[in-house]
Amino acid sequence: MHRLINTLAMTALVITLGAGLWQDWGLLTTMKRMIFSYLGFFFLGSVLILAVASVPLFENKSTEAEDDGTNKNKSAAA
């Protein structure tokens, strides 16, 4: 996952560099925008990966609670 996030962030950095060269931005402006785009994509991608990775944690707890409830009801009815 880290490699995927890093690849996306580097792609954003290269696209920003291309835009800076194409639109003739100054050196400091281009560097600042490249850094912001890299860090923005890296941190937002990391947060998204953490959110996606945490979904099974919530699903397992709710599934186990439902299974426990149905097993108790079946044993009580029998």
matplotlib code that plots the C-alpha trace (Angstrom):
import matplotlib.pyplot as plt

x = [0.0, 2.9, 4.2, 0.8, 0.5, 4.0, 3.5, 0.3, 2.1, 5.0, 2.6, 1.0, 4.5, 5.4, 2.1, 2.6, 6.2, 4.8, 2.2, 4.8, 7.0, 4.1, 2.7, 6.2, 5.9, 8.9, 11.2, 10.1, 6.4, 6.8, 8.8, 6.2, 3.3, 5.2, 5.8, 2.2, 0.8, 3.1, 2.4, -1.3, -1.7, 0.5, -1.4, -4.8, -3.9, -2.7, -5.9, -8.0, -6.0, -6.4, -10.1, -10.4, -8.2, -10.4, -13.7, -13.2, -12.5, -16.0, -17.7, -16.3, -17.5, -21.1, -21.1, -20.0, -22.5, -25.3, -24.1, -24.0, -27.5, -28.9, -27.1, -28.5, -32.0, -31.8, -30.6, -33.2, -36.0, -34.8]
y = [0.0, 2.4, 1.9, 2.7, 5.9, 6.9, 6.3, 8.4, 11.2, 11.2, 11.3, 14.4, 15.9, 15.3, 16.6, 19.8, 20.1, 19.8, 22.4, 24.7, 24.3, 24.7, 27.9, 29.4, 29.7, 30.8, 28.3, 28.9, 28.8, 25.6, 24.0, 25.1, 23.7, 20.5, 20.0, 20.7, 18.4, 15.6, 15.9, 16.4, 13.3, 11.3, 12.2, 12.0, 8.7, 7.4, 8.5, 6.8, 3.5, 3.6, 4.1, 1.2, -1.1, -0.3, -1.4, -5.1, -4.4, -2.9, -5.5, -8.5, -7.1, -6.5, -10.0, -11.7, -9.9, -11.0, -14.6, -14.7, -13.3, -15.8, -18.8, -17.9, -17.5, -20.9, -22.7, -21.0, -22.1, -25.7]
z = [0.0, 0.8, -2.7, -4.3, -2.2, -3.0, -6.7, -6.7, -4.8, -7.2, -10.1, -8.7, -8.2, -11.8, -13.1, -11.0, -12.4, -16.0, -15.3, -13.8, -16.9, -19.3, -17.6, -16.9, -13.1, -11.1, -9.5, -5.9, -6.9, -8.7, -5.9, -3.3, -5.4, -6.0, -2.3, -1.4, -4.1, -3.0, 0.7, 0.0, -2.0, 0.4, 3.5, 1.9, 0.4, 3.7, 5.4, 2.7, 3.0, 6.8, 6.3, 3.9, 6.0, 9.1, 7.5, 8.1, 11.8, 12.1, 10.0, 12.0, 15.3, 14.0, 12.3, 15.5, 17.6, 15.2, 15.2, 19.0, 19.2, 16.7, 18.3, 21.7, 20.3, 18.5, 21.7, 23.8, 21.4, 21.3]

ax = plt.figure().add_subplot(projection="3d")
ax.plot(x, y, z, "-o")
ax.set_aspect("equal")
plt.show()
